Amino acid sequence: MKIHNFSAGPSILAQEVINQTAAAILNFNNSGLSILEISHRSKDFVAVMDEARALALELLDLKDKGYQALFLQGGASLEFLMAPQNLMKINGKAAYLETGTWAAGAIKEAKLFGETIVVASSKDKNFNYIPTNYEVPADADYFHCTSNNTIFGTQIKTFPELDMPIVCDMSSDIFSRTLDFSKFDLIYAGAQKNLGPAGTTLVIVKEEILGKSGRTIPSMLDYEKHIKAESMYNTPSVLPIYSSLLTLRWIKEKGGIGAFEKMNNEKANLLYNEIDRNPLFSGTAAVADRSNMNATFLLNDENHAATFDSLWKAAGISGLAGHRSVGGYRASMYNALPIESVQVLVDAMQKLESSI
């Protein structure tokens, strides 16, 4: 039976990426060695790193615009502290938008480095909407936001126009929709949603914003040192970076971000239309702020849960259980999830309706 993987992360990867990664584990680049055992300083892997960094910038339309791409370690959680350490000036301040668990985690880390202002929060309604009409202090060193909130199923549709660096955690929706990425000065994204397996983090940074904090930054946390070392200041996560490169190639071959945005809109519309039509279900996120990546929804009557759970499991669906902070169900529809899998879920929802 085909498994329909709706896991929030680590999540679904394109089958061809999995196949090519598996082949490289056995014999990478006809070297007779596994990708798991080659030197990160070898010519073959340096070529992987160089292509991955260049292709990330190309797909985001940031090539030759003063940006650098890095593949680092520690996940987005390490970026929570690397961003303020590199960008918040001594005795400075930073502005944050609080839209979920991960945004709250970033705020917690920023407070270790200086004044951290929460300009708006949706915590009052369990993060089921994106705040608007907030003001960002003009003297803030930077503004930080989280583009997509995996747990709560919300997504920022319009970003503020500000005269300061904008930092964005795009872990769960990078490469899924077209944006003017040049509006952002620092983007970071854990690979394990839309890019590759867990173990590496993509960082896109505009070089001109660095070196202005006045801080002495530990080497491993200094973006400038990682740039100078071409993302190999320490031994990188070789396998996840190689798989990420394969995914980047796959995105380009399929038509780039614009093509995936169209497919992601179709998938989201299919599922949200059923959630809204079917009297047995309700969405949890404000309609205007619904995420195309993570749809969160509930059964209106929990007495139907056992029946519904048996239906979707019998259909080969995996990873549909909602996060404990929201409950119910969460369907993560990342780039690699085909619309056919969404249709299988919709069919299960309709079968429940017809059985009652």
KEDOLO-824386 format. One record per residue (C-alpha): y, x, z; residue in one letter; chain; residue number from 0. Coordinates in pm, whole numbers, plus 50000, padded with zeros to 5 digits. Layout:
BEGIN
      v      u      w  res  chain    n
      Y      X      Z    a      A  NUM
...
END
This chain:
BEGIN
      v      u      w  res  chain    n
  50000  50000  50000    m      A    0
  50350  50119  49919    k      A    1
  50555  50178  50232    i      A    2
  50915  50052  50223    h      A    3
  51104  50293  50448    n      A    4
  51410  50137  50614    f      A    5
  51433  50404  50886    s      A    6
  51782  50499  51000    a      A    7
  51703  50869  51004    g      A    8
  51528  51093  50945    p      A    9
  51506  50862  50653    s      A   10
  51372  50805  50305    i      A   11
  51395  51081  50044    l      A   12
  51344  51049  49671    a      A   13
  50975  51089  49589    q      A   14
  51047  51361  49335    e      A   15
  51237  51555  49602    v      A   16
  50938  51527  49836    i      A   17
  50701  51637  49559    n      A   18
  50914  51936  49461    q      A   19
  50958  52037  49825    t      A   20
  50583  52015  49880    a      A   21
  50521  52233  49577    a      A   22
  50769  52492  49705    a      A   23
  50592  52502  50040    i      A   24
  50281  52616  49854    l      A   25
  50449  52845  49600    n      A   26
  50824  52879  49571    f      A   27
  50968  52968  49232    n      A   28
  50635  53118  49118    n      A   29
  50681  53395  49373    s      A   30
  50340  53353  49531    g      A   31
  50520  53290  49860    l      A   32
  50598  52968  50042    s      A   33
  50961  52859  50081    i      A   34
  50873  52869  50451    l      A   35
  50822  53244  50447    e      A   36
  51069  53390  50199    i      A   37
  51363  53596  50317    s      A   38
  51691  53407  50332    h      A   39
  51845  53724  50186    r      A   40
  51615  53721  49886    s      A   41
  51763  53669  49541    k      A   42
  51573  53343  49504    d      A   43
  51711  53185  49819    f      A   44
  52066  53316  49774    v      A   45
  52059  53132  49441    a      A   46
  51952  52815  49623    v      A   47
  52236  52842  49874    m      A   48
  52495  52917  49608    d      A   49
  52389  52626  49389    e      A   50
  52369  52382  49681    a      A   51
  52720  52469  49800    r      A   52
  52865  52450  49452    a      A   53
  52689  52125  49362    l      A   54
  52805  51953  49682    a      A   55
  53166  52029  49590    l      A   56
  53109  51923  49230    e      A   57
  52964  51583  49322    l      A   58
  53253  51519  49563    l      A   59
  53504  51624  49295    d      A   60
  53635  51899  49520    l      A   61
  53554  52198  49300    k      A   62
  53846  52442  49265    d      A   63
  54059  52238  49507    k      A   64
  54063  52480  49799    g      A   65
  53747  52358  49971    y      A   66
  53437  52538  50089    q      A   67
  53091  52389  50142    a      A   68
  52872  52516  50424    l      A   69
  52519  52439  50536    f      A   70
  52514  52487  50913    l      A   71
  52285  52399  51203    q      A   72
  52316  52187  51516    g      A   73
  52358  51853  51342    g      A   74
  52672  51642  51342    a      A   75
  52663  51670  51722    s      A   76
  52761  52037  51705    l      A   77
  53044  51946  51468    e      A   78
  53178  51720  51742    f      A   79
  53289  52037  51920    l      A   80
  53335  52271  51624    m      A   81
  53604  52046  51476    a      A   82
  53835  52050  51780    p      A   83
  53763  52414  51855    q      A   84
  53877  52512  51506    n      A   85
  54157  52260  51456    l      A   86
  54309  52160  51791    m      A   87
  54589  52394  51888    k      A   88
  54620  52535  52237    i      A   89
  54812  52266  52432    n      A   90
  54775  52044  52126    g      A   91
  54629  51699  52083    k      A   92
  54395  51510  51853    a      A   93
  54367  51144  51756    a      A   94
  54032  50964  51735    y      A   95
  53916  50625  51614    l      A   96
  53629  50496  51830    e      A   97
  53391  50282  51627    t      A   98
  53050  50353  51774    g      A   99
  52818  50577  51970    t      A  100
  52868  50886  51756    w      A  101
  53245  50848  51750    a      A  102
  53235  50824  52129    a      A  103
  53029  51144  52136    g      A  104
  53289  51323  51925    a      A  105
  53565  51204  52159    i      A  106
  53377  51335  52463    k      A  107
  53353  51684  52312    e      A  108
  53715  51691  52194    a      A  109
  53837  51625  52548    k      A  110
  53700  51967  52644    l      A  111
  53962  52131  52423    f      A  112
  54278  51933  52488    g      A  113
  54450  51596  52489    e      A  114
  54237  51348  52299    t      A  115
  54397  51016  52215    i      A  116
  54184  50717  52122    v      A  117
  54415  50532  51883    v      A  118
  54188  50226  51866    a      A  119
  53841  50118  51971    s      A  120
  53601  49837  51888    s      A  121
  53403  49888  52206    k      A  122
  53530  49551  52336    d      A  123
  53297  49372  52091    k      A  124
  53006  49618  52102    n      A  125
  53148  49804  51802    f      A  126
  53084  49518  51559    n      A  127
  53410  49570  51367    y      A  128
  53648  49841  51246    i      A  129
  53990  49840  51418    p      A  130
  54302  49812  51202    t      A  131
  54678  49830  51250    n      A  132
  54662  50126  51484    y      A  133
  54918  50402  51509    e      A  134
  54835  50772  51498    v      A  135
  55074  51003  51686    p      A  136
  55271  51206  51431    a      A  137
  55230  51522  51638    d      A  138
  54850  51510  51651    a      A  139
  54678  51821  51515    d      A  140
  54430  51602  51327    y      A  141
  54283  51252  51304    f      A  142
  53907  51198  51337    h      A  143
  53702  50901  51223    c      A  144
  53339  50810  51153    t      A  145
  53300  50656  50809    s      A  146
  52978  50464  50873    n      A  147
  52831  50354  51203    n      A  148
  52454  50369  51174    t      A  149
  52373  50190  51497    i      A  150
  52617  49901  51469    f      A  151
  52618  49848  51093    g      A  152
  52989  49888  51021    t      A  153
  53166  50099  50761    q      A  154
  53528  50197  50708    i      A  155
  53643  50056  50375    k      A  156
  54002  50182  50377    t      A  157
  54112  50510  50535    f      A  158
  54463  50572  50671    p      A  159
  54726  50767  50482    e      A  160
  54842  51038  50722    l      A  161
  55052  51351  50712    d      A  162
  54798  51554  50907    m      A  163
  54443  51680  50856    p      A  164
  54183  51403  50846    i      A  165
  53837  51482  50980    v      A  166
  53549  51250  50898    c      A  167
  53189  51230  51014    d      A  168
  53012  51102  50701    m      A  169
  52659  51161  50824    s      A  170
  52521  50825  50718    s      A  171
  52708  50744  50398    d      A  172
  52799  51068  50222    i      A  173
  52722  51062  49847    f      A  174
  52675  50682  49864    s      A  175
  53014  50565  49734    r      A  176
  53313  50694  49543    t      A  177
  53612  50797  49750    l      A  178
  53906  51027  49699    d      A  179
  53743  51300  49904    f      A  180
  54054  51518  49868    s      A  181
  54215  51292  50130    k      A  182
  53987  51453  50386    f      A  183
  54036  51805  50516    d      A  184
  53706  51836  50701    l      A  185
  53392  51636  50627    i      A  186
  53062  51686  50804    y      A  187
  52728  51516  50762    a      A  188
  52386  51565  50914    g      A  189
  52145  51591  50622    a      A  190
  51883  51348  50749    q      A  191
  52031  51026  50613    k      A  192
  52137  51068  50250    n      A  193
  52084  51435  50175    l      A  194
  51765  51595  50302    g      A  195
  51535  51647  50599    p      A  196
  51670  51708  50947    a      A  197
  51768  52064  51025    g      A  198
  52088  52132  50835    t      A  199
  52440  51990  50831    t      A  200
  52672  51984  50533    l      A  201
  53030  52081  50616    v      A  202
  53312  52051  50362    i      A  203
  53634  52213  50478    v      A  204
  53973  52278  50322    k      A  205
  54041  52642  50389    e      A  206
  54416  52607  50442    e      A  207
  54370  52410  50767    i      A  208
  54181  52694  50938    l      A  209
  54308  52981  51150    g      A  210
  54596  52786  51305    k      A  211
  54458  52685  51645    s      A  212
  54556  53001  51831    g      A  213
  54214  52998  51995    r      A  214
  53956  53270  52018    t      A  215
  53655  53100  51867    i      A  216
  53297  53216  51930    p      A  217
  53156  53356  51606    s      A  218
  52885  53095  51557    m      A  219
  53141  52816  51594    l      A  220
  53406  52965  51366    d      A  221
  53427  52802  51022    y      A  222
  53611  53103  50882    e      A  223
  53328  53336  50976    k      A  224
  53074  53107  50812    h      A  225
  53286  53090  50497    i      A  226
  53323  53466  50484    k      A  227
  52944  53505  50520    a      A  228
  52888  53246  50244    e      A  229
  52708  53014  50485    s      A  230
  52466  53287  50591    m      A  231
  52626  53424  50906    y      A  232
  52289  53364  51072    n      A  233
  51950  53274  50928    t      A  234
  52002  52933  50765    p      A  235
  51760  52641  50766    s      A  236
  51588  52745  50446    v      A  237
  51359  52447  50385    l      A  238
  51610  52167  50463    p      A  239
  51873  52339  50248    i      A  240
  51630  52368  49957    y      A  241
  51537  51999  49988    s      A  242
  51906  51913  50006    s      A  243
  51963  52104  49684    l      A  244
  51687  51903  49520    l      A  245
  51855  51583  49638    t      A  246
  52192  51697  49504    l      A  247
  52032  51771  49167    r      A  248
  51866  51428  49177    w      A  249
  52200  51256  49248    i      A  250
  52361  51436  48955    k      A  251
  52073  51358  48720    e      A  252
  52091  50988  48811    k      A  253
  52458  50966  48720    g      A  254
  52641  51097  49025    g      A  255
  52798  50914  49317    i      A  256
  52937  50634  49101    g      A  257
  52591  50536  48984    a      A  258
  52461  50526  49340    f      A  259
  52760  50323  49458    e      A  260
  52668  50055  49203    k      A  261
  52304  50054  49315    m      A  262
  52400  50051  49682    n      A  263
  52633  49754  49627    n      A  264
  52351  49565  49458    e      A  265
  52109  49637  49743    k      A  266
  52360  49540  50011    a      A  267
  52460  49220  49832    n      A  268
  52096  49117  49793    l      A  269
  52023  49155  50164    l      A  270
  52352  49023  50305    y      A  271
  52336  48717  50079    n      A  272
  51997  48635  50227    e      A  273
  52116  48695  50584    i      A  274
  52404  48454  50526    d      A  275
  52196  48197  50337    r      A  276
  51890  48189  50560    n      A  277
  51949  47966  50866    p      A  278
  51706  48174  51072    l      A  279
  51917  48492  51065    f      A  280
  52267  48610  51154    s      A  281
  52443  48937  51082    g      A  282
  52591  49126  51377    t      A  283
  52880  49308  51208    a      A  284
  53211  49156  51103    a      A  285
  53170  49051  50740    v      A  286
  53467  49255  50616    a      A  287
  53329  49570  50782    d      A  288
  52961  49544  50693    r      A  289
  52794  49871  50607    s      A  290
  52622  49914  50272    n      A  291
  52397  50170  50435    m      A  292
  52284  49997  50755    n      A  293
  52254  49618  50771    a      A  294
  52213  49488  51126    t      A  295
  52093  49132  51185    f      A  296
  51929  48906  51441    l      A  297
  51690  48614  51451    l      A  298
  51874  48306  51576    n      A  299
  51562  48206  51767    d      A  300
  51365  48491  51924    e      A  301
  51059  48265  51936    n      A  302
  51012  48349  51568    h      A  303
  51010  48726  51629    a      A  304
  50632  48770  51647    a      A  305
  50581  48581  51321    t      A  306
  50857  48765  51138    f      A  307
  50739  49102  51266    d      A  308
  50390  49034  51137    s      A  309
  50530  48931  50797    l      A  310
  50739  49241  50734    w      A  311
  50475  49476  50866    k      A  312
  50212  49316  50644    a      A  313
  50446  49369  50349    a      A  314
  50447  49744  50413    g      A  315
  50793  49763  50564    i      A  316
  50860  50043  50813    s      A  317
  51153  50132  51036    g      A  318
  51313  49787  51056    l      A  319
  51351  49755  51433    a      A  320
  51712  49748  51549    g      A  321
  51866  50001  51783    h      A  322
  51848  49908  52150    r      A  323
  52230  49885  52162    s      A  324
  52224  49593  51918    v      A  325
  51870  49459  51915    g      A  326
  51721  49258  51633    g      A  327
  51675  49441  51305    y      A  328
  51839  49721  51111    r      A  329
  51771  49779  50743    a      A  330
  51891  50123  50638    s      A  331
  51945  50129  50263    m      A  332
  52022  50489  50180    y      A  333
  52045  50623  49826    n      A  334
  51671  50684  49789    a      A  335
  51568  50331  49887    l      A  336
  51496  50127  49571    p      A  337
  51621  49771  49536    i      A  338
  51257  49663  49506    e      A  339
  51212  49749  49874    s      A  340
  51509  49531  49966    v      A  341
  51355  49246  49768    q      A  342
  51032  49283  49968    v      A  343
  51235  49239  50287    l      A  344
  51417  48937  50147    v      A  345
  51082  48787  50047    d      A  346
  50955  48829  50405    a      A  347
  51266  48655  50539    m      A  348
  51211  48367  50298    q      A  349
  50843  48343  50389    k      A  350
  50942  48302  50752    l      A  351
  51183  48025  50657    e      A  352
  50920  47840  50453    s      A  353
  50663  47867  50734    s      A  354
  50879  47686  50989    i      A  355
END
